[in-house]
Structure formats: C-alpha cells, structure tokens
Amino acid sequence: MKHQERPYQPIENYGVIGNLKTVALVSLNGSIDFMCFPRFDSPSIFASLLDSQQGGYFSVEPDLPDYTTKQLYLPGTAVLLTRYFSDSGIAELTDYMPLSVEKDKAVNSIVRTIKTVRGNINFKINCVPRFDYALANHQVEINNNEILFTSINDGGAKLRLMADIPLSIKENNGYAEFTLAESEVAHIVLEYVTEGDERQFTPIKYYVDKTYQHTVKEWRSWINKTTYKGHYSDLIRRSAITLKLLTSAEFGSVVAAPTFGIPETLGGNRNWDYRFTWIRDAAFTMYAFLRLGLYDEATDFINWIMQLCRETDLQLLYGIDGKPGIEEKELDHLDGYKGSKPVRIGNGAAKQLQIDIYGELIDTIYIYNKDHKPITYEFWTLIVTQIECVIKNWKLPDHGIWEIRNEKREFLHTRLMCWVALDRAIKIAQHRSFPYPETEWHGVRDEIYNDIYHNFWNEKIGAWVQYKGADNVDASALLMPLVHYIAPQEPRWLSTLEVIGKELRLDVLIYRYQNHLTQIDGLDGEEGTFNMCSFWYIEALAKSGQVEAAVENFEKMIGYANHLNLFSEELGKKSEHLGNFPQAFTHLALISAAVELNKQISRLKD
C-alpha cells in the first residue's frame, strides 16, 4: 500500500542505533527511515530511505513551528538524542536498542523516549511498517494499547508496538497524537515477536525500568576496555562503537555496512547490498579492534572463521551466519534513493574470484597470535590449507579489491596481499615453531615480491600501477608500506606516493582509481572520492615522515564526517555522503590512521 510521500533526507543526516543484531537509521528529524529486522540481513521493515512513498518509516513529529534539530550520542554509547528547538518549546527524543539485561530474556526492540524540556508540546507518532522489503501486506490489531502487526505473505513476521500514551490504528498503521507538558515523558517501544514464541509479551514497564541504564552501562563498559591513549581519543571511540554496531553478537561476524541500495552515484546504478561479511572487510575490522586492545571481538571472529575453514574452502563473502551462496536480486518495485535504481539485495560479488582475501585474513591472525593469544595447532593446519590455495592461485587474474565487474586482471593489490599471506604465515610458523614447508613458502614469497617490484613498476609514470601493464595508479597501492612490503622512505615508494597524490587527490580527498578515464569497472557514472583511501593516504604520509602534512590532512578529512562523526563510503561533488552508511571500511581506516599519527606525534615529542 502506498503512503504519503516524504522528502528524502541527505544520507549524512542520519545517526545509527543498534543491538549487535541489527541497526536502525534515525534521521535528524527523528524518523527511523531504514531498518532490517530482526537481523542485519533480514528483509527491511522500514525503507523510506530507498522509497519515500512506500518504503515504510517510524516517525516522531513535534508540533513546533519552524523548529530546528540537533543530534548527539550520549558519550561512550550508541544511545542517540534528537533535540527539537523552537520559540514555542524544546523537545528531546532518546533512541536506543536495548542490550539484553537477562540471559534468558533476549529482546530485540527499539525504545523511543519523548520528553518536553520546555513548553507544552503536541506530538504525532506514525509507525508505518512495510514487511519484506515493502513487498508484503500486513494485518493489524490493537489490544490493551498494544498494536500487533502481522505480515500476511512473508512467513507471518510479527511486530508489537506499545506505549504509555494512547495508541490507535490509522490507515492500517500505528498512530498516536498526544501532548506532553514541561518535563513530562512518554515511552514507545517496537518489539520483534519471535516466530512460534507464545510467551507473555515483555511489558513496556520492563523496558522503561530495566533497559536504559543497563544499555548505557554496557556500552561504556565495553568502550572503556580500549587500551588506546592519546590524540583523537573521542573520535576513535566513536568509530570503534560504530564498528561494534556492525558486529553480530550471535555469530562473531561483521557486516561491511548495515544498509543496501544507498547509491554511490545519485541517479546511477552503483547500488549494492553490503549487509554481509566480506572476509577482507571483517579482517580489517578485527585489525582495528586489535590495535585498540578490544580483543573479545577478534576472538569471536577467529572462532567464526575457524568453523568456516573446517567446513569449506574459504570464499569471498558470507551471510552473517556463515552461509555462502548469496544471490543478487533487483527490487524493481522500489524507486531507489532519489531515483537511484536498481535497488539490489544480495551481492553478485559472491561469485567473484578475489585472491587478496587470504592476505588480509592471515595478517589479522598474525597480529592476534602475536599480541593477544596463541592460535591452536588445529587452526594452524587450517591456515596451511589457505596458504596452499595462495600458492596454487597467486598468478591468476581476478576481480580485485574493488570487485571489478568487467574482465579479470592481475591487480597489484591482489598480488601484494598474496605476498602478505605468505609473509605472515611464515612469521607465525617461525614464532610458534609450527611445521611448514620452509623452502617452498620462502621461495614463493620471494617470487611474489620480485614480481611486484619489477613487473608492476611503470618507469614512464614512475609508480607501481593498478594492474600488470597499466598506465594508471590505484589508491590500494597506498597499502604497500602499511603492510611492510616496502620501506616508506624507499625512492620508488615516494615516487608512487607522489603520483597517487597528483593523479587521484583533490586536497585531502582521494579517488580509488581513474574510472572516468579507464571505465575499468564496466559501470556507468562517475564515482565519488573514497573516504577509506583518504585515510590510507594520510597513514602513508605519516609513515613516510611527512607527519605535519599527515596531521593537517587528517584534521581536514574528519571535517567531512557528518554531525555525529559518522562516514559513508564516498563523498560526492558537494561533499555529500554517498554509498552504504555507516561504512566499516571508512571507520577502520580512520582508526588505523589515527593510531599511526599518534605514534608518529609521540616519536617527535621524544
């Protein structure tokens, strides 16, 4: 059923709340415009961000003339406050998803607390669920001020809306209209009802009395485990909380982003689903956690990946529960964000060959083994199997880190990560005295090193290039000194860094490659600059000794974050945020750059 069309909010106008099962995007005006429920990879129930007319939303609207809004997080938490300001009054909306208080009482819900700070304010609430990516109709019933939404044709999914103000049904949706005097508070909760669960519904009093302080305490207790001390601490903590929001407490996996279909080019077709676990992205995320001393997440991920390696050959991406075989589909009925079609779910990259994933994964395992906890011998035997795959396949062309949907090539980044895989596996074996075919592994590692050094170097442009035989550079080359393939002062590297700066840089903004010239990815439309690549560039500058320039670049770059210090994947021509949001890659690269800057700044002071 169609609903009244609502204006699209800029992508950067959102905050994110979550409970380590899923997340919701809350706009600056207090509307939840995107949420997949009950898991990251479940169908959406709110998706007006992708179709303002029929996607579904959950709004809180104060009746205040000409009001303005601000958003902030309670420090050290994922609890989001939206404030409304007007001459007529001030209102405050607190949004969070409770972390379970009792082990046997696992809740999956959103709690919205509405307060009048000044004045007497009328409010309207609209809960407009659209089950199964807005494909399914639903039934609605009300009983004892509780509204039950039941999907008709997508397995009978159920949502329960409850409040301590009167609720009603309007056009088959949840509705409330009420007035709060100064200092008065109202609570409204949307709860997922587990299929086949006949238990007594959780009363709203439980949420009001039990979950808020517990959730605040749990978030602060978690972030205070970080061992990081130094510059940019608040920024790093926010990025760490954002990465934590993208992890699954149940499985130990992590999604690349919690959204699908948010365009990389407005009006274009670069609209992907990132609600899955890419081995590469997840390994980089765990690397960021390890650098901050947040070891439990890395342990959970290691256990998750061990189980995968026991069962099957390692693949590029999985569902958060570890299931492979992800199909890509188009949702033709959704208009897309500001007309950006098609809206896709699933991801065709699941069928691609991307050999680099072994390097990112084994690098993270190497750091885990060195800095936190020795891996088991059983796990080592699984790593040996992965290295055998690298030795067998490292010379093959593949689709690369950017998941090029055009022809396969011998990409520099893939070859670099094959070297990393061998190098880190050898270091683990030597450190732990594990048995391994020393002569073979050393020989292949050296062969890959020489292949990169000589065969990816383009003398004409003075840089290591995107793929063998290319005349253009790629921002992923910025990882060469970061993974210790090359010393950051080596002349060839400094020349490559200079060429990347010349060809791909706009002040502090970095393109990942020159697609507007080469059309290498086989897709239409221009790209924005890649935030992750901008932070890679900053870290490479710092490592090369250009610390003052790196600091200035970093402090300018973080000015492109949204009002809550969140980043999407890309920035457009007006520095508008583009791509799925928030993006794990961007936040983990920010953490890595900040940690490196802090190390370099400390060295200069010594």
C-alpha positions, 0 to 999 in steps of 0.5 A: 500500500502506498503512503504519503510521500516524504522528502528524502533526507541527505544520507549524512543526516542520519545517526545509527542505533543498534543491538549487535543484531541489527541497526536502525537509521534515525534521521535528524528529524527523528524518523527511523527511515531504514531498518532490517529486522530482526537481523542485519540481513533480514528483509527491511521493515522500514525503507523510506530511505530507498522509497519515500512513498512506500518504503515504510518509516517510524516517525516522531513529529513535534508540533513546533513551528519552524523548529530546528534539530540537533543530534548527539550520542550520549558519550561512550554509547550508541544511545542517540538524542534528537533535540527539537528547538523552537520559540514555542518549546524544546523537545528531546527524543532518546533512541536506543536498542536495548542490550539484553539485561537477562540471559534468558530474556533476549529482546530485540526492540527499539525504545523511543523516549519523548520528553518536553524540556520546555513548553507544552508540546503536541506530538504525532507518532506514525509507525508505518511498517512495510514487511519484506522489503515493502513487498508484503501486506500486513494485518493489524490489531490493537489490544490493551494499547498494544498494536500487533502487526502481522505480515500476511505473505512473508512467513507471518513476521510479527511486530508489537508496538506499545506505549504509555500514551494512547495508541490507535490504528490509522490507515492500517498503521500505528498512530498516536497524537498526544501532548506532553507538558514541561518535563513530562515523558512518554515511552514507545517501544517496537518489539520483534515477536519471535516466530512460534514464541507464545510467551507473555509479551515483555511489558513496556514497564520492563523496558522503561525500568530495566533497559536504559541504564543497563544499555548505557552501562554496557556500552561504556563498559565495553568502550572503556576496555580500549587500551588506546591513549592519546590524540583523537581519543573521542573520535576513535571511540566513536568509530570503534562503537560504530564498528561494534554496531556492525558486529553480530553478537550471535555469530562473531561476524561483521557486516561491511555496512548495515544498509543496501541500495544507498547509491554511490552515484545519485541517479546511477546504478552503483547500488549494492547490498553490503549487509554481509561479511566480506572476509577482507572487510571483517579482517580489517575490522578485527585489525582495528579492534586489535590495535585498540586492545578490544580483543573479545571481538577478534576472538569471536571472529577467529572462532567464526572463521575457524568453523568456516575453514573446517567446513569449506574452502574459504570464499569471498563473502558470507551471510552473517551466519556463515552461509555462502551462496548469496544471490543478487536480486533487483527490487524493481518495485522500489524507486531507489534513493532519489531515483537511484535504481536498481535497488539490489539485495544480495551481492553478485560479488559472491561469485567473484574470484578475489585472491587478496582475501587470504592476505588480509585474513592471515595478517589479522591472525598474525597480529592476534597470535602475536599480541593477544593469544596463541592460535591452536595447532588445529587452526594452524593446519587450517591456515596451511590449507589457505596458504596452499590455495595462495600458492596454487592461485597467486598468478591468476587474474581476478576481480580485485579489491574493488570487485571489478565487474568487467574482465579479470586482471592481475591487480597489484593489490591482489598480488601484494596481499598474496605476498602478505599471506605468505609473509605472515604465515611464515612469521607465525610458523617461525614464532610458534615453531609450527611445521611448514614447508620452509623452502617452498613458502620462502621461495614463493614469497620471494617470487611474489615480491620480485614480481611486484617490484619489477613487473608492476613498476611503470618507469614512464609514470614512475609508480607501481600501477593498478594492474600488470601493464597499466598506465594508471595508479590505484589508491590500494597501492597506498597499502604497500608500506602499511603492510611492510612490503616496502620501506616508506622512505624507499625512492620508488615508494615516494615516487608512487606516493607522489603520483597517487597524490597528483593523479587521484587527490583533490586536497585531502580527498582521494579517488580509488582509481581513474574510472572516468578515464579507464571505465575499468569497472564496466559501470556507468557514472562517475564515482565519488572520492573514497573516504577509506583511501583518504585515510590510507593516504594520510597513514602513508604520509605519516609513515613516510615522515611527512607527519605535519602534512599527515596531521593537517590532512587528517584534521581536514578529512574528519571535517567531512564526517557528518554531525555525529562523526559518522562516514559513508563510503564516498563523498560526492561533488558537494561533499555529500555522503554517498554509498552504504552508511555507516561504512566499516571500511571508512571507520577502520581506516580512520582508526588505523590512521589515527593510531599511526599519527599518534605514534608518529606525534609521540616519536617527535615529542621524544 
